[in-house]
Amino acid sequence: MALFERTVAERYLKTHRKGAFVRTMVRFARGGTALGVFAMVVSLALMNGFLEEIQATLFSATAHFTVFNLVGDIPDTEGALKAIRAVPGVQAASPIRLEKGLLRRTDSDLPPEAVVVKAVDPPTAHSTSSIFDSMQPAPIEQLKEGEIALGKELAQKLDIKVGDTVALAFFKLELGLGGQQPKVAAFRVAGIFHSHSSEYDKNWAFIHLGDAMRIAKTEGRAEMIEVRAKGIDAIAEVKPRVIEALGPAFQATDLRESNKALFAALTLQKWAFASILGLIVLVAAFNIVSSLVLLVTEKRRDLGVLLALGATPRQIQRLFELQGLRIGAVGTAWGLGTSVPLCFILDRYRLLKLPAAAYDFLTYMPFRFKVLDIVVAGLFPLVVSWLAARYPARKAAALDPVDALRAE
């Protein structure tokens, strides 16, 4: 913008001699824009926070993605592990087996509980799963064959303590004297974990991989290999590399694929909230239009003089477009200047608590920022302000200086 347009636009916006009503309309337009930007930033940050926390919870008991063989167990587990760990971007890899079964205390009459039994390799299990951070009293690395780790809620429900013996009946059947019977084994409880997610704390149990291999009679073959990348965002990049290194007989899956509908719904909900709250900015745009229309009417004689002295219609149009942009820019700055620090403080110090019955894995309202969200929240009101200013700007540019001066 030329110096002429900037100078006149600033003078019109800061005048105090006349136009008190116009100044009031401008303040409302700025306040409405600030409120809209504030609401958009807070809603986007909140939805990002919930999305990240849900992802972190889902990936706490499992790695970022799981590799499996299409025809069954992995024939050369050690060779596959070496190939996976050599792939750039892979942080850790650990073999596992998954089973389902019924668990109960051996000295109790309580009915058994259905559990997901995950057999892990103790030396490498913690490198791919953060659920073992809470393992007590001993770390998962000390888990031995014949021992089991249970979730806190499952242990409380069955009144199980560390050192107790539990019976675990696997759903896999084997041929016995009485026909097909489930495989049953006794395990000593070596530890209790607390993941803050009822899905895991109530329904999961961990045993040594050697026990699962012996029960399944697989002779050292793992069923799957869990892989952890450098971050959740790196999964899409690392997963194809791992499959390429292992060959066409392998496939990989992660919880984002199996829960695709959930994450798609959360993303849609995020932008739906932002769009609805963005209507506040559109309402503020009407204030911009009305204030500039009134300003054009009030400055009709001044505009006629400027046009008579040689100002071009294009300059007059840019003058009022600049005024609309300035109104939107000030409101946007107010909105960003209040929402961003507020969200940072609320998330940093976890000031907004959630009731325990709402989310078992989350005790506070998280606010997380993404660069794209801030850019969208900053650019949207500026574009709306510029578009809102075009109508009064064109009206001002189409003013006939002779008519304007004759009317005065």
PyMOL commands that set and color helices and strands:
alter all, ss='L'
color gray80, all
select helices_A, chain A and resi 3-14+20-58+77-85+122-128+130-134+140-142+152-157+198-203+209-216+232-246+255-258+260-298+300-308+313-349+371-397+401-407
alter helices_A, ss='H'
color red, helices_A
select strands_A, chain A and resi 65-69+90-105+113-120+136-137+147-151+165-176+179-193+204-208+224-229+250-253
alter strands_A, ss='S'
color yellow, strands_A
deselect
rebuild
show_as cartoon
